[in-house]
């Protein structure tokens, strides 16, 4: 029985087309073994890992990869609600433009647009002290960048907390998958600091070390092997 990966069972266009194998079977087999981890059920389910890669591809501006991985995620069981939750996750992480691009892709994939809210917005009571208490609870301390915003732009901090509370704890997408998705996104952008933040958040949400590692490996098809070093640094830094 061959130890080689089944390239045709994986989600990579460059493997399915055999164009990489035409140049180097060895390189193609190496990439296929990485894609076995990112594409098949493992510590994380296949639908979730495809979603993580789609989000990272959206952030990095790789539209074809985003569309392919979103489609694969849906084929593996991604629900519309989870896709909507992922869109809001990339919104808080990387802004309105990426959110709009990701949401347009979700709308097209599911054939459904987002309508108006069904009810009026409730009143959200929040002040600087409550914001600082929130971050003290999440991190165990108040980071200096949060303290700076509290001192100089407390209204923006209120907005940050409202978005963050929803995105990480009340999201349509489960909190563990939100944190793991953000591990992938930040590894794809070579940010060990924020991989560390979200790896710790994933641990607190019940993720195993194997799930966290797989989420960071999901950055490789998006940003190459260079994403592994900052990703690994972020994972290791948070271990007790």
C-alpha positions in Angstrom: 0.0 0.0 0.0 1.4 3.4 -1.0 2.3 5.9 1.6 1.7 8.7 -0.8 -1.3 11.1 -0.5 -4.3 10.7 -2.8 -3.9 14.1 -4.6 -7.3 13.7 -6.3 -9.1 13.5 -2.9 -7.8 16.9 -1.9 -9.1 20.4 -2.5 -6.1 22.1 -4.2 -6.5 23.2 -7.8 -2.8 22.9 -8.5 -2.8 19.3 -7.3 -6.0 18.3 -9.1 -4.7 19.8 -12.4 -1.3 18.0 -11.9 0.6 21.1 -13.0 2.9 21.0 -9.9 3.5 17.2 -10.4 4.4 18.0 -14.0 7.3 20.0 -12.6 8.2 17.9 -9.6 6.5 14.9 -8.2 8.4 15.3 -4.9 7.2 18.9 -4.4 3.6 17.9 -5.3 3.7 15.0 -2.8 5.0 17.3 -0.1 2.2 19.8 -0.7 -0.4 17.0 -0.8 0.7 15.8 2.6 0.2 19.4 4.0 -3.2 19.4 2.2 -4.2 16.1 3.9 -4.0 18.0 7.2 -5.8 21.0 6.0 -8.5 19.3 3.8 -9.5 16.1 5.6 -11.2 15.5 8.9 -8.7 15.5 11.7 -8.5 17.2 15.0 -10.7 19.8 13.3 -13.5 18.9 10.9 -12.9 19.4 7.2 -15.7 22.0 6.9 -14.1 24.2 9.6 -10.6 24.1 8.1 -11.9 25.0 4.7 -13.7 27.9 6.3 -10.6 29.0 8.1 -8.7 29.0 4.8 -11.4 30.9 3.0 -11.3 33.6 5.7 -7.5 33.9 5.5 -7.7 33.9 1.7 -10.2 36.8 1.8 -8.0 38.7 4.2 -4.9 38.2 1.9 -6.9 39.1 -1.2 -6.8 35.7 -2.8 -10.3 35.7 -4.2 -10.2 32.4 -6.2 -8.8 30.5 -3.2 -11.5 32.2 -1.0 -14.3 31.1 -3.3 -12.9 27.5 -3.7 -12.5 27.0 0.1 -15.9 28.5 0.9 -17.5 26.1 -1.6 -15.6 23.1 -0.2 -16.7 24.2 3.3 -20.3 24.2 2.3 -19.9 20.8 0.6 -18.5 19.5 3.9 -21.4 20.8 5.9 -20.9 24.6 6.5 -24.2 26.1 7.6 -25.3 29.6 6.4 -25.4 30.8 10.0 -21.8 29.7 10.5 -20.7 31.4 7.3 -22.4 34.6 8.4 -20.6 34.4 11.8 -17.3 33.9 10.0 -18.0 37.1 8.0 -18.5 39.1 11.2 -15.3 37.6 12.5 -13.2 38.8 9.6 -15.0 42.2 10.0 -13.7 42.8 13.5 -10.3 41.4 12.6 -9.7 43.1 9.2 -12.4 45.6 8.5 -15.4 46.5 6.4 -13.9 45.9 3.0 -12.9 42.2 3.7 -16.3 41.7 5.4 -18.2 42.9 2.3 -16.1 40.7 0.0 -16.6 37.7 2.1 -20.3 38.3 2.6 -20.9 38.8 -1.1 -19.3 35.4 -1.7 -21.5 33.8 1.0 -24.6 35.4 -0.5 -23.7 34.0 -4.0 -22.9 30.6 -2.6 -26.1 30.2 -0.7 -28.3 32.3 -3.0 -29.6 34.4 -0.1 -29.2 38.1 0.7 -29.2 39.6 4.2 -32.5 41.5 4.9 -33.2 44.3 7.3 -33.2 43.7 11.1 -36.5 42.3 12.4 -36.5 44.5 15.5 -35.2 47.8 16.7 -31.8 48.0 18.3 -31.9 47.7 22.1 -30.0 50.2 24.3 -26.4 49.2 25.0 -25.2 50.6 28.3 -21.4 50.6 28.5 -18.7 52.9 29.9 -14.9 53.0 30.2 -14.8 51.2 33.5 -16.9 48.3 32.1 -14.7 48.1 29.0 -11.6 47.8 31.1 -13.2 45.2 33.3 -14.1 43.2 30.2 -10.4 43.1 29.0 -9.2 42.3 32.6 -11.5 39.3 32.5 -10.4 38.1 29.0 -6.6 38.6 29.4 -6.1 38.7 33.1 -4.8 42.2 32.8 -5.5 45.3 30.8 -3.1 45.6 27.8 -1.4 48.9 27.3 -3.0 49.4 23.9 -6.4 49.0 25.5 -5.4 51.5 28.2 -4.4 54.0 25.6 -7.7 53.8 23.8 -9.6 54.1 27.1 -7.7 57.2 28.0 -7.8 59.0 24.6 -10.9 57.5 22.7 -13.2 55.8 25.2 -16.1 55.9 22.8 -14.2 53.9 20.3 -13.3 51.4 23.0 -17.0 51.0 23.8 -17.5 50.1 20.1 -14.6 47.7 20.2 -15.9 45.9 23.2 -19.4 45.6 21.8 -18.1 44.1 18.5 -15.6 41.9 20.4 -18.1 40.5 22.9 -20.4 39.5 20.1 -17.6 38.1 17.8 -15.9 36.0 20.4 -18.7 34.9 22.7 -22.1 35.4 21.1 -21.3 34.8 17.5 -23.4 32.7 15.1 -20.2 30.7 14.7 -19.1 28.7 17.8 -16.5 30.5 20.0 -13.9 27.8 19.5 -14.1 28.0 15.7 -14.0 31.8 15.9 -10.7 31.7 17.8 -9.3 29.0 15.6 -10.3 30.9 12.4 -8.4 33.9 13.9 -5.4 31.8 14.5 -5.4 30.9 10.8 -5.9 34.5 9.7 -3.2 35.9 11.9 -0.7 33.1 11.0 -1.4 33.9 7.3 -0.5 37.5 8.0 2.7 36.5 10.0 1.5 37.9 13.3 2.8 35.7 16.1 1.4 38.2 18.7 -2.2 37.7 17.6 -1.8 34.0 17.0 -0.8 33.9 20.7 -3.9 35.9 21.7 -6.3 33.7 19.8 -4.5 30.4 20.6 -5.1 31.3 24.2 -8.7 32.2 23.5 -9.1 28.9 21.7 -7.8 27.0 24.7 -10.2 28.9 26.9 -13.0 27.9 24.5 -12.1 24.2 24.8 -9.8 23.7 21.8 -7.1 21.1 22.0 -3.4 21.7 21.1 -3.9 19.5 18.0 -6.9 21.7 16.9 -4.8 24.9 17.4 -1.9 23.4 15.4 -4.1 22.4 12.6 -5.7 25.8 12.4 -2.3 27.4 12.0 -1.3 24.8 9.4 -4.3 26.0 7.5 -2.4 29.2 6.8 0.1 27.4 4.7 -2.0 27.1 1.5 -2.8 30.8 1.8 0.6 32.3 2.8 3.2 29.5 2.4 5.5 27.8 4.8 6.7 31.2 6.0 3.4 31.5 8.0 4.4 28.5 10.1 7.2 30.1 12.1 5.2 33.1 13.5 2.2 30.7 13.9 4.3 28.2 15.9 5.8 31.0 17.9 2.4 32.2 18.9 1.2 28.7 19.9 4.3 27.9 21.9 4.3 31.3 23.7 0.9 30.6 25.2 1.7 27.2 26.6 2.1 26.9 30.3 
